[in-house]
Amino acid sequence: MSNPNQLDSAEAAREQIDDPEGGSTWFFSLAGVVIFVATVLVISSMYFSSAHNAELTRVIDVPVTELVNARQAQKAKLAEYGNYTIQLPGEGTKPGPTITKLRIPIDTAMQVVGAELSGAQVSSSSGTGGASK
């Protein structure tokens, strides 16, 4: 026959293994997940903030002198009259024809295009851009 004390000790062991209160397990599990997610978010925020700050210290925002000078030269060309030539491609080894074109200031060009689109003629006086029909 089996000993009745052994059954009682087996039931007692089974009761000790089972969770006595499910609510506390859920609470600590959810609290642990929330704390873990918050920790990951804080650490990733700190990392990306420091990476952004390191990038800002490495990138110096100094204008390149060559680019500034080139832009000023281009703006000066837009404000003055001048000529330029274009070499068109030819057939085979023969060079193509050379075309000389007139460059006019951008303000005058806008007046000419505006007058052409409106059907008016541009006056030859510089600066006023008066149009007559």
Summary of the structure (lengths in Angstrom):
residues: 133
radius of gyration: 42.1
end to end distance: 127.3
largest distance: 128.6
contacts: 227
relative contact order: 0.05
helix: 59%
strand: 12%
